[in-house]
Amino acid sequence: MKIIIADDEPLARERLRDLLAEQPGVQVVAEAGDGREALHACAEHDPDLVLLDIAMPGIDGLEAARHLAAFDPRPAVVFCTAYDAHALSAFDAAAIDYLLKPVRAERLAAALERVRTFAAGRERDAAQPSGRLRTHLCARMRGSLRLIPIEDVHYLQADEKYVVVHHARGEDLLEESLKSLEEEFGDRFVRIHRNCLVARHELVELKRGPDGHVHAILRHGKQPLEVSRRCVTGLKETVKHL
């Protein structure tokens, strides 16, 4: 079992490393000091398990777990934290187990058994976890990834089985459906076509061309985007209230 330890406290990482050294059939393949480092390490090593602290700087453990749920294969997540107040949120984020610090050897061993069950497919739950909205989108690229702040996204456009995210620094591919992104970020994005969501703050105006088709003009768009007939009425109301 390949394991990544993510905790911003070096002593906490050391304790977990020592406890894992006593467990058979496990290997610590990487360590991380925050959620961003953990996601990069997961993209590189494809671990079976991530031991995640919750309260970490930047991207915390709960948000990191929501990103990990989109990985294929999805690693198991076990939270290790000093606070029991996060338990409900942890299981909302599809955690396999929740360990309170200082982690005891017997509890860690029990968590590893649950992870082995998960890996065997007997407790697999492929549903997207609920809870607090993500602050970044995660684009995977050949052994690494790029984290894109939601506020930097201009629009999202479906392209066969992927979604192309157009953002302040360029374009990337997401392994998520446009529908799931609309459900999660409906307050931030508006649908202008069956294959396109646009950030509300990017909309400038709607223009009808000589051919009768309506296009959306974006604040940072290189070119106007076509608006489908079924979306025109609702989009006009959206633009009025911007």
N, C-alpha and C positions, 0 to 999 in steps of 0.2 A: 504494500500500500504506500503510494507516494503522498507525502504530506508537506504542506506549506504552513508555516507559522507566521501569523501577522499580528503584531502587537507593538505599540510605540514605546513600551518599556523593555529595555534590554534584559533586565533581571527576570521579567515574566517570560520572555522568549527562552532564556537559559533554563528556567525551571521546567518548561514544557519539553524542551529538548532532552533534558536529563530523564524525565519521566518516560518519554517515548523510547529512549535508549534501552529501557527495561522491557519493552513490549516486543514480542516476536513478529516478524514479517512486516515491519514498517521502516520507512526511510524518509528522513527530512531532506527534501530536495532544494528548499529555498526558505529564506526568512524575509519578512517585510516589516517596515516601521509604520506604514499607513495603508489605507485602502487602495490608493493609486499604485503603490509598489506591489501590493498583493495581486492586483489585476494583471499587471505586467508579468509578474512571476507565473501566474496561472496560464497566461497565454503562451509562455515559453515552455513550461514544464508539464502541462496537462495533468495536474495532481488528481488523486482520488479523493483527497480530503483537504479542506482548508480550516485551520484553527484560527478563528477570527476574534480579536478583541472588538468591542463595540465602540467605545469612546476613543477615537483616534483623530488626529488633526486632518483637515481637508476632507476627503471622502471617508466617511466613517464605516464601521463594519456592516451596518444595516444596508447602506446604499451599495457597498461592494457586493453583498450577498444578492441583491436584486440584479446586479449586472451579471454575476456568476450564473444566475438562473437561465440566462440566454446562451451560455456556452454549450457547445456540443462536442464531446460529452460534458454533461454538467457535473462538476465536482460536488461532493457532499460538503456541507458547512456545519461546523460545530462552533458555537460562540463560547468564548472564555472571557468572563467579565467580573468585575468586583461588585457589580450592582444587580440586584434581582428585579429592579423596577423595569428592566427592558425585556423581561421574559416574553410577554405577549407579542411585542413587536418582533422579537427574534423568531418566533414560530410563524408569525405572519410572513416573514421573509424565507420561509421554507427551510428553517434550520433542522438538522437531524437531532441535535441535542444542545443543551445549554448548561455550561459548567461555571460554577462560581469559584472565583479565586479566594484563597490559594487552591488550585486544582489538586484533588486527591488522586492518588494512583488508581484506586479501585473505580472511581467515577470515570476517569479517563479510559480505563480498560472497557468499561461498560459502553461508553460512547463509541469506541472503536468497533465493538461488536455490532452496534446499531448501524454503523457506517458500512460494515461488511454486508449486512442485510440489504441496505440500500443499494449497494453496488451489484448485488445479485439480482436486483430487480423486484424484490418482494414488497418493497415499500416505496417504489418509485412514484413520484408525483410530478408530472411534467408541466403542471399549471404555472402560469406566470404569477409570482407572489404579489400580494397586495401591500398596502401600507403607504407610507409617505412617498411622494413623487421623487423620481430621480432628478438630480441636478445636472447630469451629464448623459450623453449617449455614448455607446461603446462600439467602436468599429474595429473588427478584428482583421489583422493583416499578417499573413505568413509568419506566425510565431511571435507576433507582437500585437499591440493594439493602440488605438488613438482614442482618448477621451475628449469628447466635444461638449463644451458647456451648452446647455439648452438655450441660454440667451444669445448664443452666437449663431444659432440655426436660422437660416433664411427661409428655406422650404424643404419639403420631403417629397420625393417623387418615386413611385413604384416603377421598377424595371425588372420584368420577369419575376424571379423568385427573391430578388433583393429590393431594398429601398435605398435610393441614392440620397444622402443628406448633403445639401448645399449649405455651406456655412462660411464664416468670416475668413477662414484660411484655405478654402477650397472645397473639394468633394470627397466623400468616402462612402463605402457600401456598408449597410447595416443588415444583419441577418435577423430582421424582425419584420412583421407585417405592418402595412400602413394602417390597417384596422386597429391593431393592438396599440400602436402609437397614438392614434386618434382617441382611443378610449382612455389612455393614460394622460394625455396632454391636451384634451379637448378645450380647456380654458385658454391655452396658449396658441393653438393652431386652429385654422379654419379650413374646411375642405372647399376647394374650388373646382375639383374634377375628381372623377372616380380614382384617378391615379396620382393625385397631388394634394398635399396639405401645405398651407402657407402660414408663417408666423404672423399673427395679427398686427404686430408692430411694424411689419415690413410692407403692409398694404398702403399704397399711396392713392390710387384711383382705379376706376374701371373705365375702359375705353371700348367702344364698339367700332369695328372696322368696316370698310366698304362691303365686305362679304356678309355682314350681319353678325359675325362672331364677336363675342365679348372677350376682352383680355384684361388680366390684372397687371397693373404696373407696380413693381416692387421698388422699395427704397434702395436696395442694393442688388437688384436683379440685372443681369446682363441683357435680358430680353424679356418682353411681356410673356405671361403665361396664359394659355387658353383656359377660359372658364366654361364649364359645361352648362347647357341650358337649364338643367334642373337645379343648379347651384346659384344662378344669377340673382334671383329674387332675394334669397337669404343673404347673399354676399353684399348686395346693395345696402341692406339694413345694417350689416356689420360695418361697412365703410362709413356710413352716416354717423355712427357712434364712436368712431375712432378719434 
